[in-house]
Structure formats: C-alpha cells, structure tokens
C-alpha cells in the first residue's frame, strides 16, 4: 500500500516532541533536509491518492488517521466503493505530547494530507511531502477545541478554534499553509459542543457543512453558506438526532464509500468502528450505520 500520508510529517513531529519547550520555536522553523521517501513513487502516490481523486471529482476523500495513547499515529486508507478502511499503516511515534492534531488538504494543489498540530501552546504545520515544519504562531492554548473544516469560502481548508467564552473563530488557510486573519463565526454557546467535524457537503447543495455534537449527545448539522463573512458562514442548525453520546469519537473523512456524498465515522464504547453513509438529504443526512471495524478502536484517543 502506498503511504499517501508520508514520513516527513512523522519525522517532524517526533523531532519536535523530543525538544524542550524553549527550543521548539527555533528548531521547528529550521527543520529541513532529505526524508526517507522516493521522489518518483511519491509523485505517483499524490496523483493517485484518494485526496487527488476527490479534488478531481469535486468530492473530498481523505484517509482516516488515528493517534493512540502511546503516541503512535496510524493511517487507514479508504477501501473505496465498498466503504470502510484498509489495514493500518504505522506512521511512527512521538505524538503523545501533541494536544491537538488535524489533517488538512493544503499542499499539492489541495491533494496533500498535511498536518496542523499544537504543542506547548504553539501551532505548527507540516506538508505531506514538504521538507520542513512551519511555526504558525504561539498563543493557541487559548482554544479548548481545534478542528479543520472547509466552509467553502476558499479553495483551502480552514482551522476552527473555540475559546473559553464559547465563541467560535475561523482562520482561513493559505496555499503555503500560513493562516490568514481570524473571524468570529459563532458568538457564544459553543461551549456546550464536545465534537466538531465536517469535510464535505451533507445537504446536497454543493457547499461544505459542519457537524457538531453537544454534551447531551444530540448531533447537529450546520449548513454552510459558502460565505467568508463573519457570523454569516453557517445557517441555522438542523437536529440530526439524539443518542450520539454513545460514540466516543466522531470524524469526517469526506466521501469514504465513493458515492459522491460526505460520510461520518464513529467509534463506540465497545471499541467498534461505524460508518454513517451520507444521503445528501439535510432532513435525514445519514443512512443506517454500517460496522466497518469490530474491535480495538477504543485504543485511539484521537481520530482525524
């Protein structure tokens, strides 16, 4: 299996994790040099990757990435039309000190499976096939939740942060991974939300949406407007259903089963993995769940 999410990311994070907090900012901006991947195969992998195919078809497709408590990161590529994921590829350790980690398709004209991660209050960016890790900036510990989504206002994904007051902020991502000026997209009340995800269109209108779950276990769909205007980028939420508190982790990897509609993946408390196939109907956005993993998924403390 080709590793669409390649070794530069692993090496960058592992190196940064081993550093003292005082030295991270200096070294992270200087990481460079050769990494253990072959140029010819890597070029082909990017062209043939699920993300590249998704961009070509207009529907995003991403691998499922997970971090275990021991700091190891694993890559699960999508199976395709059958839905589900292929066998794990171990991407290495060194991720245990990272307090937030997100996958974003920024490099390679939007086909790269890149990383944003927070450590010691600072946010870093590593391109899938880049040769360095960028320090985005400090002060990111003001956010108690971070997520990578795409509201459709730009060609690039966006980083969302929730502050202690329950407000939601969005940072547009530029083509080089640097973030633009933040804008508020939610004035308050987001402190009652414990999961935010969304990498695709769930309503069928061609605009990417957000999925969120509150602490009571109710799942909501926030339709995207396609606008970058502050407080006008998402429409009134739609209640998907209750009882979603039975799932530990919720994540969107775009169109997992290749039918052109965005899906949702969840782990339950018994460690099983479930796929909720998207319908494109905002009033009933998900079909009945399908089990795509029997056990062991409770070993992950993060899926993204």
GUNU-744839 format. One record per residue: x, y, z of N, C-alpha, C in turn; residue in one letter. Coordinates in steps of 0.05 Angstrom, whole numbers, padded with zeros to 5 digits, always signed. Example, Ala and Ser with C-alpha at 12.3 -4.5 7.8 and 13.67 -1.06 7.14 Angstrom:
BEGIN
+00264-00114+00156+00246-00090+00156+00264-00066+00156A/+00257-00045+00142+00273-00021+00143+00258+00001+00157S/
This chain:
BEGIN
+00017-00024+00000+00000+00000+00000+00018+00025+00000X/+00011+00044-00016+00026+00069-00016+00018+00086+00008X/+00037+00099+00019+00032+00116+00042+00026+00144+00032X/+00000+00151+00028-00007+00177+00018+00000+00199+00039X/+00000+00191+00064+00007+00209+00086+00035+00201+00094X/+00056+00216+00086+00083+00205+00085+00100+00213+00109X/+00124+00203+00108+00143+00204+00131+00152+00231+00140X/+00153+00252+00123+00161+00278+00133+00145+00287+00157X/+00119+00282+00157+00102+00291+00179+00111+00277+00205X/+00115+00251+00203+00123+00236+00227+00149+00245+00238X/+00168+00248+00220+00195+00256+00229+00194+00284+00242X/+00179+00302+00230+00179+00330+00240+00167+00330+00268X/+00145+00316+00273+00132+00316+00299+00150+00302+00319X/+00161+00279+00312+00178+00264+00330+00202+00280+00339X/+00214+00295+00320+00236+00312+00327+00228+00334+00346X/+00206+00347+00339+00197+00369+00356+00189+00360+00384X/+00177+00336+00386+00169+00326+00412+00193+00322+00431X/+00216+00315+00420+00239+00310+00436+00253+00335+00446X/+00245+00358+00436+00257+00383+00443+00245+00395+00468X/+00260+00411+00481+00248+00426+00504+00230+00448+00494X/+00211+00456+00510+00192+00476+00502+00205+00502+00493X/+00228+00508+00505+00242+00533+00499+00255+00533+00471X/+00262+00508+00462+00276+00506+00437+00258+00500+00413X/+00233+00494+00418+00216+00485+00396+00213+00506+00374X/+00208+00531+00382+00203+00552+00362+00226+00557+00344X/+00251+00554+00355+00275+00559+00339+00279+00536+00319X/+00277+00511+00329+00284+00488+00312+00263+00482+00292X/+00238+00486+00299+00215+00478+00282+00217+00493+00255X/+00225+00518+00256+00227+00534+00231+00251+00527+00215X/+00270+00512+00226+00294+00506+00212+00296+00477+00203X/+00276+00460+00210+00277+00432+00201+00277+00431+00171X/+00297+00417+00160+00298+00415+00131+00316+00391+00124X/+00318+00385+00098+00336+00364+00090+00321+00340+00079X/+00335+00319+00071+00322+00296+00058+00307+00280+00078X/+00285+00267+00068+00268+00250+00084+00266+00223+00070X/+00261+00202+00084+00261+00175+00072+00236+00169+00055X/+00234+00182+00033+00213+00174+00013+00225+00178-00015X/+00216+00162-00034+00227+00163-00061+00211+00182-00078X/+00225+00200-00091+00211+00221-00106+00192+00211-00127X/+00200+00191-00143+00183+00181-00165+00158+00169-00154X/+00160+00152-00134+00137+00139-00123+00119+00159-00109X/+00131+00178-00096+00115+00198-00082+00098+00215-00101X/+00110+00222-00124+00095+00238-00143+00071+00222-00153X/+00075+00197-00159+00053+00180-00168+00032+00177-00147X/+00042+00174-00122+00023+00170-00100+00004+00194-00097X/+00016+00218-00099-00001+00242-00097-00021+00243-00119X/-00013+00236-00144-00031+00237-00166-00054+00217-00164X/-00047+00193-00152-00067+00172-00150-00081+00171-00123X/-00074+00189-00105-00085+00188-00078-00115+00193-00077X/-00128+00183-00056-00157+00189-00053-00163+00219-00053X/-00145+00235-00040-00150+00264-00040-00149+00275-00068X/-00129+00267-00084-00128+00277-00111-00152+00269-00128X/-00161+00244-00124-00185+00235-00139-00209+00251-00130X/-00210+00257-00104-00232+00272-00093-00234+00300-00105X/-00210+00313-00107-00209+00340-00118-00218+00339-00147X/-00210+00318-00162-00217+00316-00190-00247+00312-00193X/-00260+00297-00175-00288+00291-00177-00306+00312-00163X/-00293+00330-00148-00309+00350-00134-00318+00341-00106X/-00312+00317-00099-00319+00306-00072-00294+00299-00057X/-00289+00311-00034-00264+00305-00019-00264+00277-00008X/-00241+00264-00010-00236+00237+00001-00210+00238+00016X/-00210+00230+00041-00186+00231+00058-00182+00204+00072X/-00157+00198+00080-00153+00175+00097-00162+00181+00125X/-00167+00159+00140-00173+00162+00168-00147+00159+00184X/-00140+00179+00200-00116+00179+00216-00124+00177+00245X/-00108+00163+00260-00114+00159+00289-00088+00160+00306X/-00091+00171+00330-00069+00170+00349-00077+00154+00373X/-00059+00136+00382-00063+00121+00406-00050+00134+00430X/-00057+00124+00453-00047+00137+00478-00017+00135+00480X/-00004+00116+00467+00025+00114+00468+00039+00133+00448X/+00023+00150+00435+00035+00170+00417+00039+00160+00388X/+00031+00136+00382+00035+00126+00355+00012+00136+00337X/+00019+00142+00313-00001+00151+00293-00004+00130+00272X/-00029+00125+00264-00035+00104+00244-00052+00116+00221X/-00047+00105+00198-00061+00114+00173-00078+00091+00163X/-00104+00096+00159-00123+00077+00148-00134+00089+00122X/-00125+00078+00099-00135+00087+00073-00163+00077+00068X/-00179+00092+00054-00207+00083+00048-00206+00059+00028X/-00226+00041+00031-00228+00018+00013-00240+00026-00014X/-00256+00047-00015-00268+00055-00040-00298+00050-00039X/-00310+00039-00061-00338+00037-00063-00351+00019-00042X/-00336+00001-00031-00347-00016-00010-00351-00002+00017X/-00337+00020+00020-00337+00034+00046-00318+00020+00065X/-00310+00034+00086-00292+00023+00106-00263+00031+00101X/-00245+00018+00116-00217+00026+00114-00200+00001+00111X/-00176+00005+00099-00157-00016+00095-00140-00020+00120X/-00123-00040+00119-00106-00046+00142-00088-00022+00150X/-00081-00020+00175-00067+00003+00186-00038+00003+00175X/-00028+00028+00172+00000+00033+00167+00010+00049+00190X/+00030+00039+00204+00041+00052+00228+00059+00075+00218X/+00052+00100+00225+00068+00123+00217+00088+00131+00237X/+00090+00117+00259+00111+00123+00278+00100+00137+00303X/+00118+00140+00323+00110+00152+00349+00119+00180+00352X/+00119+00190+00377+00127+00217+00382+00105+00237+00383X/+00080+00228+00382+00057+00246+00381+00043+00250+00408X/+00054+00238+00429+00040+00238+00455+00037+00265+00468X/+00056+00283+00462+00056+00310+00474+00040+00330+00458X/+00029+00322+00436+00013+00340+00419-00015+00342+00431X/-00025+00366+00436-00050+00370+00449-00074+00374+00430X/-00068+00378+00404-00088+00379+00384-00075+00373+00357X/-00088+00357+00340-00076+00349+00315-00098+00347+00294X/-00093+00358+00270-00113+00360+00249-00101+00353+00222X/-00116+00341+00206-00109+00335+00178-00121+00356+00160X/-00106+00367+00141-00116+00388+00123-00104+00384+00096X/-00120+00387+00075-00111+00384+00048-00103+00411+00037X/-00077+00418+00041-00067+00445+00033-00048+00443+00010X/-00027+00427+00013-00005+00425-00006-00014+00410-00031X/+00004+00409-00051-00001+00394-00076-00028+00402-00088X/-00033+00428-00089-00058+00439-00100-00083+00427-00087X/-00081+00423-00061-00104+00414-00046-00107+00384-00044X/-00087+00369-00053-00089+00340-00052-00071+00328-00030X/-00054+00344-00018-00036+00334+00003-00051+00330+00029X/-00044+00309+00043-00055+00303+00070-00035+00314+00091X/-00038+00339+00097-00019+00353+00114-00027+00353+00143X/-00010+00363+00160-00016+00364+00189-00014+00392+00200X/-00033+00399+00217-00030+00421+00236-00031+00408+00264X/-00013+00417+00281-00013+00405+00308-00004+00427+00328X/-00015+00424+00352-00008+00443+00374+00008+00429+00395X/+00029+00443+00403+00046+00432+00424+00058+00455+00440X/+00055+00454+00466+00066+00476+00483+00053+00503+00477X/+00028+00503+00468+00014+00528+00462+00020+00539+00434X/+00038+00527+00419+00045+00536+00392+00033+00517+00371X/+00026+00529+00349+00014+00514+00327+00035+00511+00304X/+00037+00486+00293+00056+00480+00272+00042+00468+00248X/+00055+00471+00225+00044+00460+00200+00066+00444+00186X/+00060+00420+00177+00078+00404+00162+00064+00393+00137X/+00074+00399+00113+00063+00389+00089+00070+00359+00086X/+00052+00345+00073+00056+00316+00069+00083+00309+00057X/+00090+00323+00036+00115+00318+00022+00133+00342+00023X/+00131+00358+00044+00148+00381+00047+00174+00373+00061X/+00192+00392+00063+00218+00387+00075+00222+00402+00101X/+00202+00415+00111+00205+00430+00136+00178+00432+00151X/+00180+00440+00176+00157+00445+00192+00156+00475+00198X/+00133+00487+00194+00130+00516+00199+00118+00521+00226X/+00129+00540+00240+00116+00550+00264+00095+00571+00256X/+00070+00565+00260+00049+00583+00253+00047+00606+00273X/+00050+00599+00299+00050+00620+00319+00044+00609+00347X/+00047+00626+00367+00041+00618+00394+00014+00628+00403X/+00007+00621+00428-00018+00631+00439-00042+00614+00433X/-00038+00590+00421-00060+00574+00412-00073+00558+00435X/-00061+00561+00459-00074+00548+00482-00098+00563+00492X/-00105+00586+00480-00130+00600+00487-00154+00584+00477X/-00150+00565+00459-00172+00549+00448-00173+00522+00461X/-00197+00515+00471-00200+00489+00483-00211+00468+00464X/-00214+00476+00439-00221+00457+00417-00211+00468+00391X/-00199+00451+00375-00189+00459+00348-00199+00438+00329X/-00206+00446+00305-00216+00428+00284-00209+00440+00257X/-00205+00422+00237-00200+00431+00210-00226+00424+00194X/-00237+00444+00181-00262+00441+00166-00259+00457+00140X/-00279+00457+00124-00280+00474+00100-00308+00484+00096X/-00312+00510+00100-00338+00522+00097-00344+00530+00068X/-00325+00525+00050-00329+00531+00022-00324+00559+00014X/-00313+00576+00032-00309+00604+00025-00282+00608+00010X/-00264+00588+00012-00239+00589-00002-00233+00561-00013X/-00212+00560-00030-00204+00534-00041-00190+00517-00020X/-00180+00530+00001-00165+00516+00021-00183+00510+00045X/-00175+00490+00062-00190+00485+00087-00186+00508+00106X/-00199+00506+00129-00197+00527+00149-00194+00514+00177X/-00182+00529+00195-00178+00519+00222-00198+00534+00240X/-00213+00519+00256-00232+00530+00274-00223+00526+00303X/-00225+00547+00319-00218+00545+00347-00241+00556+00364X/-00246+00542+00387-00266+00551+00406-00252+00562+00431X/-00259+00586+00439-00246+00598+00462-00262+00592+00488X/-00251+00601+00511-00263+00595+00537-00290+00607+00541X/-00296+00628+00526-00323+00641+00528-00344+00627+00511X/-00336+00606+00496-00355+00592+00480-00359+00603+00452X/-00341+00622+00444-00343+00633+00417-00326+00617+00398X/-00334+00617+00372-00321+00601+00352-00307+00620+00332X/-00282+00614+00326-00266+00631+00308-00255+00614+00285X/-00253+00626+00262-00243+00611+00239-00219+00626+00227X/-00199+00610+00220-00175+00620+00207-00173+00609+00179X/-00174+00626+00158-00170+00615+00131-00141+00606+00127X/-00138+00584+00112-00112+00573+00106-00103+00581+00079X/-00079+00591+00077-00067+00599+00051-00054+00575+00038X/-00046+00578+00013-00035+00556-00003-00008+00546+00008X/+00006+00563+00023+00031+00555+00035+00028+00545+00063X/+00003+00542+00073-00002+00532+00100-00004+00554+00121X/+00004+00578+00115+00002+00600+00134-00027+00608+00137X/-00035+00617+00160-00062+00624+00166-00067+00654+00162X/-00092+00660+00152-00100+00688+00149-00112+00699+00175X/-00123+00722+00173-00135+00736+00197-00160+00721+00206X/-00163+00718+00232-00186+00703+00242-00212+00719+00240X/-00234+00705+00240-00261+00718+00240-00279+00702+00259X/-00297+00715+00272-00315+00701+00291-00339+00691+00275X/-00345+00665+00278-00368+00654+00264-00389+00644+00283X/-00383+00646+00309-00403+00638+00329-00398+00654+00354X/-00418+00670+00363-00413+00689+00385-00413+00676+00412X/-00427+00654+00416-00428+00640+00441-00444+00615+00440X/-00443+00600+00462-00459+00575+00464-00444+00551+00454X/-00421+00554+00441-00406+00531+00431-00392+00516+00453X/-00392+00526+00477-00381+00512+00500-00397+00487+00507X/-00422+00485+00496-00439+00462+00500-00434+00440+00480X/-00415+00445+00461-00408+00426+00440-00383+00412+00447X/-00383+00385+00444-00359+00370+00451-00345+00357+00426X/-00357+00359+00403-00345+00349+00378-00352+00367+00355X/-00333+00374+00339-00337+00389+00314-00322+00376+00292X/-00335+00370+00269-00322+00359+00246-00336+00368+00221X/-00328+00358+00199-00342+00365+00174-00322+00371+00151X/-00321+00352+00132-00303+00356+00109-00319+00347+00084X/-00340+00362+00079-00356+00355+00056-00384+00367+00058X/-00400+00362+00037-00427+00372+00035-00447+00350+00044X/-00462+00357+00065-00481+00338+00076-00510+00345+00068X/-00514+00368+00056-00541+00377+00049-00548+00374+00019X/-00527+00369+00003-00532+00366-00026-00533+00391-00042X/-00526+00414-00029-00527+00440-00043-00500+00448-00054X/-00480+00431-00052-00454+00438-00062-00436+00454-00044X/-00445+00461-00020-00430+00477-00001-00422+00460+00023X/-00397+00459+00030-00388+00443+00053-00402+00452+00079X/-00407+00433+00096-00422+00438+00121-00406+00429+00145X/-00416+00435+00169-00404+00426+00194-00423+00407+00209X/-00411+00389+00223-00425+00370+00240-00415+00375+00269X/-00434+00377+00288-00426+00381+00316-00444+00365+00334X/-00433+00357+00357-00448+00343+00377-00446+00357+00404X/-00469+00360+00418-00468+00373+00444-00463+00353+00466X/-00459+00364+00490-00451+00346+00513-00474+00328+00521X/-00499+00333+00512-00521+00316+00518-00525+00294+00498X/-00508+00293+00477-00509+00271+00457-00526+00277+00433X/-00535+00302+00429-00550+00310+00406-00531+00318+00383X/-00536+00308+00359-00519+00314+00336-00533+00335+00319X/-00518+00354+00310-00529+00376+00294-00514+00379+00267X/-00528+00387+00247-00517+00394+00221-00518+00425+00218X/-00495+00437+00212-00494+00466+00208-00489+00470+00178X/-00510+00476+00162-00506+00480+00134-00488+00504+00128X/-00469+00500+00110-00451+00522+00102-00465+00541+00082X/-00457+00566+00083-00468+00586+00064-00449+00591+00041X/-00423+00583+00044-00403+00589+00024-00392+00617+00027X/-00400+00631+00048-00391+00658+00052-00369+00659+00073X/-00350+00677+00070-00329+00681+00089-00336+00703+00109X/-00359+00716+00106-00367+00738+00123-00370+00728+00152X/-00359+00743+00171-00362+00736+00199-00391+00734+00207X/-00397+00713+00223-00424+00708+00233-00444+00703+00211X/-00435+00697+00187-00454+00691+00165-00445+00668+00148X/-00427+00651+00159-00416+00629+00143-00431+00603+00147X/-00448+00602+00168-00464+00578+00172-00493+00585+00177X/-00511+00569+00167-00540+00574+00170-00550+00561+00196X/-00575+00565+00202-00587+00554+00226-00584+00524+00227X/-00576+00514+00250-00570+00486+00252-00595+00468+00249X/-00590+00444+00240-00611+00423+00237-00605+00401+00256X/-00624+00392+00272-00620+00370+00290-00621+00343+00275X/-00599+00329+00277-00596+00303+00263-00610+00281+00280X/-00604+00282+00306-00616+00262+00324-00603+00262+00351X/-00614+00246+00369-00604+00244+00396-00590+00217+00400X/-00578+00212+00423-00565+00187+00428-00537+00184+00418X/-00526+00205+00407-00499+00203+00395-00477+00204+00417X/-00485+00207+00442-00466+00206+00464-00455+00178+00468X/-00467+00158+00455-00456+00130+00458-00431+00126+00441X/-00423+00147+00426-00399+00145+00410-00377+00162+00422X/-00353+00150+00425-00331+00164+00437-00319+00185+00418X/-00315+00177+00393-00302+00195+00373-00319+00197+00348X/-00320+00221+00337-00334+00226+00312-00315+00240+00293X/-00314+00232+00268-00295+00244+00250-00307+00242+00221X/-00301+00262+00206-00308+00262+00177-00283+00259+00161X/-00283+00240+00143-00261+00237+00124-00271+00242+00095X/-00292+00258+00093-00303+00263+00067-00320+00240+00058X/-00317+00233+00032-00333+00212+00020-00319+00185+00022X/-00324+00170+00044-00310+00146+00048-00317+00123+00029X/-00342+00122+00021-00351+00099+00004-00352+00106-00026X/-00344+00130-00034-00342+00137-00062-00367+00141-00077X/-00389+00147-00063-00415+00152-00077-00420+00181-00082X/-00401+00199-00076-00404+00227-00081-00417+00243-00058X/-00422+00229-00036-00434+00243-00013-00416+00240+00012X/-00415+00261+00028-00398+00261+00051-00409+00242+00073X/-00392+00228+00087-00400+00208+00107-00389+00217+00134X/-00396+00201+00154-00387+00205+00182-00378+00178+00193X/-00356+00179+00208-00345+00155+00221-00345+00159+00251X/-00351+00137+00266-00353+00139+00295-00343+00114+00308X/-00332+00117+00332-00324+00094+00349-00343+00092+00373X/-00352+00068+00379-00369+00065+00403-00353+00057+00427X/-00366+00055+00450-00353+00050+00475-00342+00021+00477X/-00351+00003+00459-00340-00024+00459-00316-00026+00441X/-00309-00004+00427-00285-00005+00410-00290-00012+00381X/-00316-00012+00373-00323-00018+00345-00323+00008+00329X/-00319+00005+00303-00318+00028+00284-00343+00027+00266X/-00356+00050+00263-00381+00051+00248-00380+00072+00226X/-00392+00066+00203-00394+00085+00181-00423+00093+00178X/-00428+00119+00178-00454+00130+00172-00453+00143+00145X/-00464+00130+00125-00463+00139+00097-00481+00163+00093X/-00470+00183+00080-00486+00207+00075-00507+00203+00054X/-00530+00217+00057-00552+00214+00038-00555+00239+00020X/-00543+00262+00029-00547+00287+00014-00573+00300+00020X/-00589+00289+00039-00614+00300+00047-00611+00314+00074X/-00614+00340+00076-00609+00354+00101-00628+00346+00124X/-00651+00336+00117-00670+00328+00138-00664+00300+00149X/-00649+00285+00134-00641+00258+00143-00614+00252+00130X/-00593+00265+00140-00567+00265+00126-00552+00239+00127X/-00560+00219+00144-00544+00194+00146-00562+00170+00143X/-00552+00150+00129-00566+00124+00128-00560+00109+00153X/-00572+00085+00156-00567+00068+00179-00538+00061+00180X/-00527+00060+00204-00498+00055+00207-00490+00027+00197X/-00465+00026+00188-00453+00001+00179-00427-00003+00194X/-00424-00027+00206-00399-00032+00221-00376-00038+00202X/-00354-00023+00206-00331-00026+00189-00306-00034+00205X/-00309-00037+00231-00287-00046+00248-00299-00059+00273X/-00289-00083+00280-00303-00098+00302-00293-00090+00330X/-00267-00086+00333-00257-00080+00360-00230-00067+00359X/-00221-00056+00382-00195-00045+00384-00193-00015+00379X/-00215-00003+00369-00214+00025+00362-00216+00043+00387X/-00221+00032+00410-00221+00047+00435-00193+00053+00444X/-00173+00042+00430-00145+00048+00436-00137+00076+00426X/-00154+00088+00409-00148+00114+00399-00160+00136+00416X/-00144+00156+00422-00155+00179+00436-00161+00202+00417X/-00153+00199+00392-00159+00219+00372-00162+00205+00345X/-00183+00212+00330-00186+00205+00302-00189+00231+00287X/-00176+00233+00264-00178+00258+00248-00173+00253+00219X/
